[in-house]
Amino acid sequence: MKAALVIIDVQNGWLDMSSGLKRSVEERLGYMREAVSLFRAAGAPVIFTYHACPALGLEPGGKGFELHPGLAAAEADGKVVKDQMNAFNGTDLERIVRERGCDTVVLMGLSATQCVLATYYGAFDKSLSPYLVRDAVCSAKEENVQLAERLCDTLSLKALSQILGNDGNKLVGHGDNYAPAAEGRA
């Protein structure tokens, strides 16, 4: 298994439209940053998707199109602009994943029961194995996060660290008790 991390649509515009979604992202930002750090430390691919929706002011170059300030795409990261919920539809996401030698996608971002879930199931159509990062999927409604995590295979940050060949024992806590050290929870 060689995995690519796909961060879905964590853009300012979506968060400005929904206080519930913004709250959800803020609560999970530490997990998202830690997942990105784990993939980068392992030299594994990181790919950001951006949902373009000009009718809502989400278009390249606009403030709403930009990533949440707590996440930053590096120069080496893949970047995919999409206009559908499933990030594989009408984009080169599959090509980017395959060119990086991956057969697995690990997803996080928003929204749990829309773009994340659509992309999760879309991965099967591309013969890719999908997973969600536990505690790194967001929604305006917490019950939607819980639903997505029940429907989909999820991986804890410790499991991701071990799969990527990092030393999972250096993480604070373990399994269901893990919390990013930056968040001050153990």
C-alpha positions in Angstrom: 0.0 0.0 0.0 1.3 3.4 -1.0 -0.9 6.3 0.1 -1.5 9.9 -1.0 -3.1 12.3 1.4 -6.0 14.3 -0.3 -7.2 17.4 1.6 -10.6 18.3 0.3 -11.8 21.9 -0.1 -10.7 23.5 3.2 -11.2 26.9 1.7 -12.1 30.2 3.3 -15.2 30.8 1.2 -17.0 27.6 2.5 -16.1 28.5 6.1 -17.3 32.1 5.7 -20.7 30.7 4.6 -21.2 28.4 7.6 -20.4 29.1 11.2 -21.0 25.4 11.9 -18.5 24.3 9.3 -16.0 26.9 10.5 -16.3 25.6 14.0 -15.8 22.0 12.8 -12.6 22.9 11.0 -11.3 24.8 13.9 -11.9 21.9 16.2 -10.1 19.5 13.8 -7.4 21.7 12.5 -4.7 20.1 14.7 -5.5 16.7 13.4 -5.4 17.9 9.8 -2.0 19.6 10.3 -0.6 16.6 12.0 -1.7 14.3 9.1 -0.1 16.7 6.6 3.1 16.6 8.7 3.1 12.8 8.9 2.8 12.5 5.1 5.5 15.1 4.4 7.9 13.6 6.9 7.5 10.3 5.1 8.0 11.8 1.7 4.5 10.7 0.8 2.3 12.7 -1.6 0.0 15.5 -0.3 -2.7 16.8 -2.7 -5.1 19.7 -2.1 -8.4 20.1 -3.8 -10.1 23.4 -4.4 -13.8 23.6 -5.3 -14.5 26.3 -7.8 -18.0 27.8 -7.7 -18.0 31.2 -9.3 -21.7 31.8 -8.4 -20.6 31.7 -4.7 -17.4 33.7 -5.2 -15.1 30.7 -5.1 -12.8 31.2 -8.1 -9.1 31.1 -8.5 -7.5 34.3 -7.3 -10.3 35.2 -4.9 -9.9 35.2 -1.1 -12.7 32.7 -0.8 -10.8 30.3 -3.0 -7.8 30.3 -0.7 -7.1 27.6 1.9 -7.8 28.1 5.6 -4.9 30.0 7.0 -4.1 27.1 9.3 -3.2 24.9 6.3 -0.7 25.7 3.6 0.1 23.9 0.4 3.8 23.4 -0.3 5.3 23.9 -3.7 5.7 20.1 -4.2 2.0 19.4 -3.2 -0.5 18.4 -5.9 -3.2 20.9 -6.5 -6.6 20.0 -8.1 -9.4 22.4 -9.0 -12.8 20.7 -9.2 -16.4 21.8 -9.8 -18.1 18.6 -8.7 -18.4 16.9 -5.3 -16.4 13.8 -6.4 -12.8 15.1 -6.7 -12.1 12.5 -9.4 -14.8 13.7 -11.7 -13.6 16.0 -14.5 -10.1 16.4 -12.9 -6.6 14.9 -13.1 -6.7 13.7 -9.5 -6.4 10.1 -10.5 -3.5 10.8 -12.8 -1.7 12.7 -10.0 -2.2 9.9 -7.5 -1.0 7.2 -10.0 2.0 9.3 -11.2 3.2 9.4 -7.6 3.0 5.6 -7.5 0.0 5.4 -5.1 -2.8 2.9 -4.9 -4.5 4.4 -1.8 -6.0 7.7 -1.0 -6.4 9.0 2.6 -9.0 11.8 2.7 -9.8 14.6 5.0 -11.5 18.0 4.8 -15.0 19.0 4.0 -17.7 18.4 3.8 -18.2 15.0 5.5 -21.3 13.8 3.7 -20.8 15.7 0.5 -17.4 16.1 -1.2 -15.5 13.8 1.2 -18.0 11.0 0.9 -18.4 11.4 -2.9 -14.6 11.3 -3.3 -14.3 8.3 -1.0 -16.8 6.2 -3.1 -15.4 7.7 -6.3 -12.0 6.2 -5.4 -13.4 2.7 -5.7 -14.4 3.4 -9.3 -10.7 4.2 -10.0 -9.6 1.0 -8.3 -8.0 3.0 -5.4 -8.4 2.1 -1.8 -9.9 5.0 0.2 -9.6 5.8 3.9 -10.6 8.8 6.0 -8.4 10.4 8.6 -10.3 9.9 11.9 -11.1 13.3 13.5 -10.1 15.2 10.4 -13.3 15.3 8.4 -15.6 18.3 8.9 -19.2 19.2 8.6 -21.6 21.9 9.8 -23.4 19.1 11.7 -21.4 16.9 14.0 -23.8 13.9 13.3 -22.7 14.1 9.6 -19.0 13.7 10.7 -20.0 10.7 12.9 -22.0 9.2 10.0 -19.1 9.5 7.5 -16.7 7.9 10.0 -19.1 5.0 10.6 -19.7 4.4 6.9 -16.1 4.6 5.8 -12.8 3.0 6.8 -10.9 5.4 9.0 -7.3 5.6 10.2 -6.1 7.2 13.4 -3.0 9.4 13.2 -1.0 6.7 15.0 -2.1 4.1 12.4 -1.1 6.6 9.6 2.2 7.2 11.2 3.0 3.5 11.4 1.7 2.8 7.8 3.9 5.6 6.5 7.0 4.2 8.4 7.2 7.0 10.9 7.7 6.2 14.6 4.1 6.2 15.9 5.3 5.9 19.4 6.4 9.5 19.3 2.8 10.6 19.0 1.0 11.9 22.1 -1.4 9.2 23.3 -2.5 6.4 21.0 -5.5 5.0 19.2 -8.7 6.6 20.2 -6.9 8.6 22.9 -4.6 10.4 20.4 -4.8 14.2 20.2 -2.3 16.5 18.5 0.2 17.8 21.0 -0.3 21.3 19.7 -3.9 21.2 20.9 -2.8 20.4 24.4 -4.8 17.2 24.7 -3.5 13.8 25.6 
